[in-house]
Amino acid sequence: MKKFWLFIFILLVLFGILGWINFIPKTITLPILNPEDIDPNLIDTTLVFGNHDHRIPDFKFHDQEGRTITQDEFSNKIYVANFFFTTCPSICPTLMKHTKLIQDEFIDDDNILLISHTVYPEHDSVQVLNAFAELNGINSEKWHLVTGNKHDIYELSRKGYFAISYNPSRGKDAFIHTENVILIDKERRIRGIYTGTRLHEINRLIEDIYTLKKEYLLNYL
């Protein structure tokens, strides 16, 4: 008799789990963005359109602690990326202040990271980035401020993140970094692009990170 009731109990538990899984909406997904979904002004002209499996390319930079930072640092992580420079007087202060809200929201979540690339590496050395991080309350384990070869940074921004616009009328300074903040999933795919100077966009990004976390949970189940 005890075995019978144990069997019934196990069945009820299993049905309960199945019911819970079916109750969770399975349509909560974020779009996967590819070149054709992005403003053409942000995309390198050599990039082949029709690529439906765009991934962030490999990279190698140094962060504010002097550590070498590659894609390995973000393996199996959700992360947020943007571009800035420490002496920027216009959009960067607001952009970085808003990005810190993301850091603070997920400070205890090891699966969420941030990376900010300087577009002025000839000035923004490791030491300069370190001082900037300390001044702005940036946690070096959560949020990497990176510098490196300027060509590599601009290539990554144009061919990877689609975060720098091109204006040929500016001559040698034709590239202009945007206030965009980019959400990247665990497979290196772009899942959202947000205007980092607008607080409501940052709040939407934070909500989308939670949505993406749920998406991975549902896929795991």
Contacts in CASP RR format, 6 or more apart in sequence:
PFRMAT RR
TARGET T0000
AUTHOR 0000-0000-0000
METHOD contacts of the structure
MODEL  1
MKKFWLFIFILLVLFGILGWINFIPKTITLPILNPEDIDPNLIDTTLVFG
NHDHRIPDFKFHDQEGRTITQDEFSNKIYVANFFFTTCPSICPTLMKHTK
LIQDEFIDDDNILLISHTVYPEHDSVQVLNAFAELNGINSEKWHLVTGNK
HDIYELSRKGYFAISYNPSRGKDAFIHTENVILIDKERRIRGIYTGTRLH
EINRLIEDIYTLKKEYLLNYL
21 221 0 8 1.000
24 214 0 8 1.000
24 218 0 8 1.000
26 218 0 8 1.000
28 211 0 8 1.000
28 214 0 8 1.000
28 215 0 8 1.000
28 218 0 8 1.000
29 211 0 8 1.000
29 215 0 8 1.000
30 183 0 8 1.000
30 185 0 8 1.000
30 191 0 8 1.000
30 192 0 8 1.000
30 208 0 8 1.000
30 211 0 8 1.000
30 212 0 8 1.000
30 215 0 8 1.000
31 37 0 8 1.000
31 191 0 8 1.000
31 192 0 8 1.000
32 189 0 8 1.000
32 190 0 8 1.000
32 191 0 8 1.000
33 54 0 8 1.000
33 189 0 8 1.000
33 190 0 8 1.000
33 191 0 8 1.000
33 192 0 8 1.000
33 193 0 8 1.000
34 50 0 8 1.000
34 51 0 8 1.000
34 52 0 8 1.000
34 53 0 8 1.000
34 54 0 8 1.000
34 190 0 8 1.000
35 43 0 8 1.000
35 47 0 8 1.000
35 48 0 8 1.000
35 49 0 8 1.000
35 50 0 8 1.000
35 51 0 8 1.000
35 54 0 8 1.000
35 162 0 8 1.000
36 49 0 8 1.000
36 50 0 8 1.000
38 162 0 8 1.000
38 193 0 8 1.000
39 162 0 8 1.000
39 165 0 8 1.000
41 165 0 8 1.000
41 166 0 8 1.000
42 158 0 8 1.000
42 162 0 8 1.000
42 163 0 8 1.000
42 164 0 8 1.000
42 165 0 8 1.000
42 166 0 8 1.000
42 178 0 8 1.000
42 180 0 8 1.000
43 158 0 8 1.000
43 162 0 8 1.000
44 155 0 8 1.000
44 158 0 8 1.000
44 159 0 8 1.000
46 159 0 8 1.000
47 158 0 8 1.000
47 159 0 8 1.000
54 160 0 8 1.000
54 189 0 8 1.000
54 190 0 8 1.000
55 187 0 8 1.000
55 188 0 8 1.000
55 189 0 8 1.000
56 71 0 8 1.000
56 81 0 8 1.000
56 156 0 8 1.000
56 160 0 8 1.000
56 161 0 8 1.000
56 184 0 8 1.000
56 188 0 8 1.000
56 189 0 8 1.000
56 190 0 8 1.000
57 156 0 8 1.000
57 159 0 8 1.000
57 160 0 8 1.000
58 70 0 8 1.000
58 71 0 8 1.000
59 69 0 8 1.000
59 70 0 8 1.000
59 71 0 8 1.000
59 152 0 8 1.000
59 156 0 8 1.000
60 68 0 8 1.000
60 69 0 8 1.000
60 70 0 8 1.000
60 152 0 8 1.000
61 68 0 8 1.000
61 69 0 8 1.000
61 117 0 8 1.000
61 146 0 8 1.000
61 147 0 8 1.000
61 148 0 8 1.000
61 152 0 8 1.000
61 153 0 8 1.000
62 68 0 8 1.000
62 69 0 8 1.000
62 126 0 8 1.000
62 146 0 8 1.000
62 147 0 8 1.000
62 148 0 8 1.000
63 69 0 8 1.000
63 126 0 8 1.000
63 129 0 8 1.000
63 140 0 8 1.000
63 144 0 8 1.000
63 145 0 8 1.000
63 146 0 8 1.000
64 126 0 8 1.000
64 129 0 8 1.000
64 130 0 8 1.000
64 132 0 8 1.000
64 133 0 8 1.000
64 138 0 8 1.000
64 140 0 8 1.000
64 144 0 8 1.000
64 145 0 8 1.000
65 126 0 8 1.000
65 130 0 8 1.000
65 140 0 8 1.000
66 126 0 8 1.000
66 130 0 8 1.000
69 115 0 8 1.000
69 144 0 8 1.000
69 146 0 8 1.000
71 188 0 8 1.000
73 113 0 8 1.000
73 144 0 8 1.000
74 113 0 8 1.000
74 115 0 8 1.000
74 184 0 8 1.000
76 111 0 8 1.000
76 186 0 8 1.000
77 111 0 8 1.000
77 112 0 8 1.000
77 113 0 8 1.000
77 186 0 8 1.000
78 111 0 8 1.000
78 112 0 8 1.000
78 113 0 8 1.000
78 183 0 8 1.000
78 184 0 8 1.000
78 185 0 8 1.000
78 186 0 8 1.000
78 209 0 8 1.000
78 212 0 8 1.000
78 213 0 8 1.000
79 112 0 8 1.000
79 113 0 8 1.000
79 114 0 8 1.000
79 115 0 8 1.000
79 184 0 8 1.000
80 99 0 8 1.000
80 102 0 8 1.000
80 112 0 8 1.000
80 113 0 8 1.000
80 114 0 8 1.000
80 115 0 8 1.000
80 181 0 8 1.000
80 182 0 8 1.000
80 183 0 8 1.000
80 184 0 8 1.000
80 205 0 8 1.000
80 209 0 8 1.000
81 114 0 8 1.000
81 115 0 8 1.000
81 116 0 8 1.000
81 117 0 8 1.000
81 161 0 8 1.000
81 163 0 8 1.000
81 181 0 8 1.000
81 182 0 8 1.000
81 184 0 8 1.000
82 95 0 8 1.000
82 99 0 8 1.000
82 115 0 8 1.000
82 116 0 8 1.000
82 117 0 8 1.000
82 163 0 8 1.000
82 179 0 8 1.000
82 180 0 8 1.000
82 181 0 8 1.000
82 182 0 8 1.000
82 196 0 8 1.000
83 116 0 8 1.000
83 117 0 8 1.000
83 118 0 8 1.000
83 119 0 8 1.000
83 153 0 8 1.000
83 157 0 8 1.000
83 161 0 8 1.000
83 163 0 8 1.000
83 164 0 8 1.000
83 177 0 8 1.000
83 178 0 8 1.000
83 180 0 8 1.000
84 92 0 8 1.000
84 95 0 8 1.000
84 96 0 8 1.000
84 116 0 8 1.000
84 117 0 8 1.000
84 118 0 8 1.000
84 119 0 8 1.000
84 177 0 8 1.000
85 92 0 8 1.000
85 118 0 8 1.000
85 119 0 8 1.000
85 120 0 8 1.000
85 123 0 8 1.000
85 124 0 8 1.000
85 177 0 8 1.000
86 92 0 8 1.000
86 118 0 8 1.000
86 120 0 8 1.000
86 123 0 8 1.000
86 124 0 8 1.000
86 128 0 8 1.000
86 129 0 8 1.000
86 132 0 8 1.000
87 120 0 8 1.000
87 123 0 8 1.000
88 120 0 8 1.000
91 179 0 8 1.000
91 197 0 8 1.000
94 179 0 8 1.000
94 196 0 8 1.000
94 197 0 8 1.000
95 179 0 8 1.000
95 181 0 8 1.000
95 196 0 8 1.000
95 197 0 8 1.000
96 116 0 8 1.000
96 136 0 8 1.000
97 136 0 8 1.000
98 181 0 8 1.000
98 196 0 8 1.000
98 197 0 8 1.000
98 198 0 8 1.000
98 199 0 8 1.000
98 202 0 8 1.000
99 114 0 8 1.000
99 116 0 8 1.000
99 143 0 8 1.000
99 181 0 8 1.000
99 196 0 8 1.000
99 202 0 8 1.000
100 136 0 8 1.000
100 137 0 8 1.000
100 138 0 8 1.000
100 143 0 8 1.000
101 202 0 8 1.000
101 206 0 8 1.000
102 112 0 8 1.000
102 114 0 8 1.000
102 181 0 8 1.000
102 202 0 8 1.000
102 205 0 8 1.000
102 206 0 8 1.000
102 209 0 8 1.000
103 114 0 8 1.000
103 138 0 8 1.000
103 139 0 8 1.000
103 142 0 8 1.000
103 143 0 8 1.000
105 206 0 8 1.000
106 112 0 8 1.000
106 142 0 8 1.000
106 209 0 8 1.000
107 139 0 8 1.000
107 142 0 8 1.000
111 213 0 8 1.000
112 142 0 8 1.000
112 209 0 8 1.000
113 142 0 8 1.000
113 143 0 8 1.000
113 144 0 8 1.000
114 142 0 8 1.000
114 143 0 8 1.000
114 144 0 8 1.000
115 143 0 8 1.000
115 144 0 8 1.000
115 145 0 8 1.000
115 146 0 8 1.000
116 143 0 8 1.000
116 144 0 8 1.000
116 145 0 8 1.000
116 146 0 8 1.000
117 146 0 8 1.000
117 147 0 8 1.000
117 153 0 8 1.000
117 156 0 8 1.000
117 157 0 8 1.000
118 124 0 8 1.000
118 129 0 8 1.000
118 145 0 8 1.000
118 146 0 8 1.000
118 147 0 8 1.000
118 148 0 8 1.000
118 153 0 8 1.000
119 150 0 8 1.000
119 153 0 8 1.000
119 154 0 8 1.000
119 157 0 8 1.000
119 164 0 8 1.000
119 175 0 8 1.000
119 177 0 8 1.000
121 147 0 8 1.000
121 148 0 8 1.000
121 149 0 8 1.000
121 150 0 8 1.000
121 153 0 8 1.000
122 150 0 8 1.000
124 132 0 8 1.000
124 147 0 8 1.000
125 147 0 8 1.000
126 147 0 8 1.000
129 145 0 8 1.000
129 146 0 8 1.000
129 147 0 8 1.000
132 138 0 8 1.000
132 145 0 8 1.000
133 140 0 8 1.000
133 143 0 8 1.000
133 145 0 8 1.000
138 145 0 8 1.000
147 153 0 8 1.000
154 164 0 8 1.000
154 175 0 8 1.000
157 163 0 8 1.000
157 164 0 8 1.000
157 175 0 8 1.000
157 177 0 8 1.000
158 164 0 8 1.000
158 166 0 8 1.000
158 175 0 8 1.000
161 180 0 8 1.000
161 182 0 8 1.000
161 190 0 8 1.000
162 180 0 8 1.000
162 182 0 8 1.000
162 190 0 8 1.000
162 193 0 8 1.000
163 177 0 8 1.000
163 178 0 8 1.000
163 180 0 8 1.000
163 182 0 8 1.000
164 175 0 8 1.000
164 176 0 8 1.000
164 177 0 8 1.000
164 178 0 8 1.000
165 175 0 8 1.000
165 176 0 8 1.000
165 178 0 8 1.000
166 174 0 8 1.000
166 175 0 8 1.000
166 176 0 8 1.000
167 174 0 8 1.000
167 175 0 8 1.000
167 176 0 8 1.000
168 174 0 8 1.000
170 176 0 8 1.000
179 195 0 8 1.000
179 196 0 8 1.000
179 197 0 8 1.000
180 193 0 8 1.000
180 194 0 8 1.000
180 195 0 8 1.000
180 196 0 8 1.000
181 193 0 8 1.000
181 194 0 8 1.000
181 195 0 8 1.000
181 196 0 8 1.000
181 201 0 8 1.000
181 202 0 8 1.000
181 205 0 8 1.000
182 190 0 8 1.000
182 192 0 8 1.000
182 193 0 8 1.000
182 194 0 8 1.000
183 190 0 8 1.000
183 191 0 8 1.000
183 192 0 8 1.000
183 193 0 8 1.000
183 194 0 8 1.000
183 205 0 8 1.000
183 208 0 8 1.000
183 209 0 8 1.000
183 212 0 8 1.000
184 190 0 8 1.000
184 191 0 8 1.000
185 191 0 8 1.000
185 212 0 8 1.000
186 216 0 8 1.000
191 208 0 8 1.000
191 212 0 8 1.000
192 205 0 8 1.000
192 208 0 8 1.000
194 201 0 8 1.000
194 202 0 8 1.000
194 204 0 8 1.000
194 205 0 8 1.000
195 201 0 8 1.000
196 202 0 8 1.000
END
